[in-house]
Amino acid sequence: MQFSILVESDQDKYETIMIESKIREGVFHKVVKDLESGKAVSCSCKCWSKGNKPCVGMRTIGYE
């Protein structure tokens, strides 16, 4: 049995922006921004990945 996986490239739809944490020096948030809407869609931080809550970095860019 063979499987094929189709992966659509989203490089032209999203941009990753590094924003320094205001709480912890030297720690950066990797915020993913939707280029079409200009809003943040996700972040690498614990607030977003564990609690699905927008962090300061996401709110800086704009979040719906």
C-alpha positions, 0 to 999 in steps of 0.5 A: 500500500502506498500513500501520497501526501499533498502539502500546499505551500502557504509561504505566500499567505503567511509571515512569521514575525519575531517579537521580543517578550516584554516579561522575559528578556531574550525570549521571542514570540514567533507570531504567524501573521496572515498577509491577506488580513494583516492579523495574527493567527498563531504564536509559539508561546505558551499562552497560545499553544496551551490556552488558545489565548492571544498573547501581547505579541499577537495583540501588538500585530492585531488579532480577531 
